[in-house]
Amino acid sequence: MSVFQRVARPAILAASRSPRLRRTAERLPITRRVVDRFVAGQTIPDALYTVGALRDSGRMVSVDYLGEDTTSVDDADRTVAAYLALLDGLAQRGDTATAVRPLEVSLKLSALGQALPRDGAKIAYENAHTICAKAREVGAWVTVDAEDHTTTDSTLSIVRDLRTEFAWLGTVLQAYLHRTEADCGEFAASGARIRLCKGAYDEPSSVAYRDAEAVTDSYLRCLRILMAGSGYPMVASHDPTIIEAVPAVADEFGCNAEGFEYQMLYNIRDGEQRRLAEAGNHVRVYVPFGDEWYGYFVRRLAERPANLMFFLRALAERR
């Protein structure tokens, strides 16, 4: 395990849970400058501008209104309202809803009330249903994002219920969790859209692989399960090892370029995103926006040494 994985990553993820560090970071102008690399602005017009540029380049999008750990029904209602307005804005673009829909929104159920003390799962389900109904109306897709392992059972239960009405609903599975191979088997057999990522939370070894090589190995095992199934795999990774392995795995299971997609984060490995799209692959870019950027930003720093170095260089240039 590298020094980054063993020392830096746990420390950075611990910072994501610190209200004091959050307040400090939000006051620093330099932090805002770096955040702008990873977050497509704070408003819906900001997000739509970025969507337009990405669509012009031949890439698809998944737009995420940042927010998590909602603590009140009013906050959850505001998140729903933001997604409905976002979907109205996406509809005005006039993108045709094809078999693979170019426009998508990503939801965190915690932002929709999942963790509320009374009926949180029911509230989150109802709010997600409202957003899915709007997405169906405008010809967009919805994918339910993954959070830390304590939410996985609740999240997947809600996804199963929603898919009885919205069969196109996707969800995220995290390869570093020990349980994910079994979850991939279930959802691949049911024809679901699955965004497979490595995982961005600091999970204990009792539930997750901690070593980078073990996570990569798990990812490739899970990818084979998804490619062998009847669903639509979404390969969410910037790792060259993963990306280089995809064509052979797809060929092995007879999955052509129409049957899966690559996904990468906004402004990370942009050149590789363009290369894959120009080669005829489906490429979708995860586009986050909004004021609640701190948790997302810190998890991006913890994912790759290159992201952390970008931040540290920006700090050094300020001196």
N, C-alpha and C positions, 0 to 999 in steps of 0.2 A: 504494500500500500504506500502511495507517495506521501511526502510531507504535507502536500496540499490536502489530500484526502484525510490524513490522520490528524492534522493539527488545525490548518486554516479553515477547512470547510465546517467542522463542528463549531468553531468560534464564531464564524460569520452567521451561521444559522441561529446560534444563541442570540446574536444581536438582533435578529428579526423578531424576537419575542420580548425585547426590552423597550418599554414605553419611553424610558429616559433617552435611550439612544435614538429612538424614532424622533422624538421632539428635537433633539440636537441636529439630526440629519436634515430634517425638514426646514430648519432655519438657515442652512448653509447654502449660499448661492452656487457653490461649486458642485454640490450634490445635484441640484436641479439641472445643471448643465450636463452632467453625466447621465442622469435619468432620461434626458431627452433622446439619448441614443437608443434606449430600450422601450420607451413609452411614447406612443403617438399622440401626445398632447393631453389636454384635460377635458375638452369639450367634444360633443358629437360632430360639429363641423371639422374640428381637428382630425378626428378619426376618419371621417368621410373623405377628407383630402388625401390622407394616406392610402385609404382603400382605392381611390381613383388611380393613384400612381402605380400601385401594385397590380391592379387589373390591367392597366395600360401595358405593363411589362409581361403580361401573359400568365400571371400568377393568380391563384385564388386566395381567399382570405377567411380567417376566423377571428372575429372581433370580440374582445373581452372588456366589459366595463369593470374596472378594478374595484374590488371590495370583498371582504370576507369577515367572518366572525361577527356578523350582525347581532346586535344586542337588543333590538326592539322591533316591534311590528312595523312602526313607522319607517324605520331605516330599510326594512325589507320592501315595503311598499314603494319607497323612493327608487330602489334598485329596479324593481319591476317597471316602473314608469320610465326609467332611463332606457331599459332594453326595448320597450315598445316604441319610444321615440327613435332609437337607433334603427330599429327594423323599418320604421317609416322612411327614414333617411336612406337606408339601403335600397328600399323599393323604388325610390325615385331615380336610381341609377338606370333602371330599365334592363339590367342583366337578365338574360333568358335563363329560366330554371330548367337546366338539362338533367340528364340522368345523374350526373355528378354536379351538384349545385355549387356554383362558384362563390356564393355568399353564405356565410355561416356566422352564428354567434356562439360564444362559449360561456357557460354559466358555472359559477361555484354555488353549490346549494347552501353553503354557510352564509353567503350573501343574501340568500332568499329566506333565511329564518330557520335553517335546519337545527341550529344549536339553541334556539329559544327554549326556555324551561318548560313551557306548556305547549304541547302539540307542535313542537318544532318540525318534525318530519312531515306532518300533515300540512302545515303552512308552506313548507318548502315545496312539497308536491303541487299544491294548488298554484303557487306562484310560477313554478316551472311550467305547469300546464298552460297557464295564461300566455306565457312567452312562446311556447311551442305552437299554440293555436295561431298566434300572430305570425310566427315564422311560416307556418303552412299557408297562411293567407297571402304572404308576399313572395313566396317561392324561395325561402331560405332554409337552411338546415340549422339544427341546434346540437351542440355536444356538451354533455355534462362533465365538468372537469373533476379531477381527483384532488383530494387534500390528504391530510395525514391519516395514518392507518386506522385511527379510532373512528373515522367516519365512513370507512369503506362499506361495511355491511348495510348501513342506512342508505348510503348513496346508491349502491347497486340495487337495493330493494325498490327505491323510488324509480330508478331507470327502468327496471322490469315492468313496473306498473304503467309508466308513461308509454313504453313501447307497445303496449296493447292497442293504443290509439295512434301513436306516431311511430310507425315501424322504422322510419329513417333516423330516429334519434340516435346519436352516438354517445359514447362515454369513453373515459380515459382509464386505462389500466397501467399500473406502474411496475416495471419489470423487476425492481429491486425487492418487492414484497415476495415472500416465500409462497404465498397463496396464488400468485398471478397466473401461473401455468394452468391451474384448474379453472380460474375465471376465464382465461382465454378460450379454453376448450368449450365452456358453456356458451359464451357469447358468439364464438365463431360458428358453432353448430346452429345457433338461432338466426344467423344471417345478419348480425349487428355490425354497425360501423364502430370500429375500435381504434382509438388513438393510443398507440403504444409508446410510452415514454420510459425513461430510466427511473425517474422519481427525484423530487426536489426537496424533500423534507428530511429532517434528522431523525431517522427511525432506529429503534433498538435492534440489536442482533437477533433477538428472539423472534422478530417478525420480518426482518429484512436482511438482505446481503449487504455487507458493509465494504467489502473489497471491490475496487473498480473492475477488476477482471471478472470477478464472480457476477457482478451486475451485467456486464456485457454478455457473458455466456448465457445468463438467464434471458436477456433481451432476445438473443438469437434463437433460443429454444421457443420462446413465446411467439416470435415472428413466424417460425415454421408452423406453429399450430394455427395461427391466424391465416396464413397463406393457404393452408390445407383446407380451411373451412369455407363456408358459403357466404361469409360476410365481406366487408370492405375494410381491409387493413389500412391504417394511417400511420406511417412510419415517422414518428416524431423524434428526430435525433439530429444532432450536428456532428456526431462521432464519425470520422472517416471510416473506421472499421465497420460500423453498422452500414453506412451508405454503400460501401464497396461490396458488402455481402448481399445486398438486396436483390440485384438482378439474378444471381444464381438461385437464390431461394424462390423467387417468383417463377423462374423458368422450370424449376423442379416440380412445382405444383400447377403449372399451366396457367399462371396468373399474369395476364398481359397488362400493358400500361394503363388500360381503362379500368382495371380491377383493383387498383390500390393507389395511394398517393404518398408523397413525401410531405412532411410538415417541419417547418423551422420557425424560429422566433424572429420577430421584426428586428431587422438591422443586425442579425448575427449570421455570418457566412453568406452575405448577400450575393457574392459572386458565385458561390456554389448553388444557391437557389436558382439564379439565372441560368447557370449551365444545365442543371437538371431540367428546367422548364424548356429551354431551347432544344434539348434532346428529345422532346415529345412526352415528357412525364407530367403527371398532375403534381403540382407543387402548391401547397397552401401555406400562407404566412399567418402566424398567430400575432394579432395586432392588439395589444392592450392600450387602454386609455383611461383617463380619469384622475381624480385627486388622490385616491387611496393607493398610491404607488409604492409605499415603503416596503411592505412584505414581499411583493413581486420583485422589486429591485434587488433586495438583499439576497433572495434566492437565486437570482441570475448571477450575482457576484460569487455565490458559493458553488455554482455549477462548473465553472471552467476557470483555470488559472488565467487565461487570456482576458476574461471579463474583469477579474480583480486587478490585473496589471493595467488595464485601460483606466480604471478608476484611480489607481495609485499614480499613474503618469499625469492624470489631470490634476490631482492634488499637488504634485511636484511642480507642474507648470504654473500653478497659482502663486508659488512662493517667489 
